[in-house]
Amino acid sequence: MIPTPWVARNLAEFTDALRKVSIHSIHYHFINARLRLKLNTNDFSLWLENDLELGALADRINRIDIYTSTLSDVRNQILKIVENAA
């Protein structure tokens, strides 16, 4: 993991950071997290549910199909879900 200068404390900061991070960060937090945490979820959904209490939003993001989407597609789908919720 390589630290980035971006920190998200709310949905606006999250979308801003998501637009800026590399696809490697998307992979680490969205795909690798499922293996690293031994859960059927990802870091983004965990954060949304646990820290922001946005369980429904977390569920929608967790349902993004990682097998039929590129990492850029995953980023765009997350952004679309979050922006539509705001």
N, C-alpha and C positions, 0 to 999 in steps of 0.2 A: 504494500500500500504506500502511495506517495501522497503526502499532505498537499492540499490545495489552499489557496487563500479564501475560498468561499465557504461561508457558514450560513446555514438556513435555520431560522427560528420561527418562520411562518411560511405560509403558502407563496407569498410574493417573492420572498428570498429564495425559496426552493425552486420556483420556476426560473428565476434569474440565474441561479447557479447551474441548474440542469441544462440551460442553453449554452453555458460556458465550458462545462467539464468535457473531457475527452470521452470517446466511446469506451475507453478502457475503464473509466470510472463507472460508467453505466454497467459494464460487464461485472465489475467487482461488486457493486451494490445490488444489482438486480439478479444476476445469475450465480455468481460465485457465492453469494450469501446463502443461497439455498443449501449448498454443500458445506460451507464453513459453519453455519449455524445448525445444520442438520434439521432444518425446518422446511415446511412447504411454503415458504414466503420469502420475502426479500427485505433488505434494509429499509427501503423507502416505505413499504407498507407497514413495517414494524414501527417506524418513526411516526407515520401519520396516525396510526391507531393508538400507540402508547403515549406519545408526547402531545399530539394535537387533538386527540380524542375524535378522530375522523375515521371511524371504523368502516363506514360504507365506502368512502373514497379509497381507503386502503384495500378493501376487497376488490374494487373495480380494477385497481392497478395490478393487484396480484393475479388477476385473471388474464392478463396480457399473455398471449401465446408466444413463448420464447423459441418455439420450434419452427414457426412460420414467419418470424419477423427478424429483420436485421437489427443490429444495435441502434442504428439511426431510426428505424421504425419504432423500436421500443421507446426511445427518447420522445419522438413525436407523439406517440400514443399516450404516454404519461402526461406530457404537456397539454394535450387536448383534454384529457380527463380532468386535470387540475384546473385548467382555465374555464372549463364548462361548469365546474363546481363553485367557482368564485362569484 
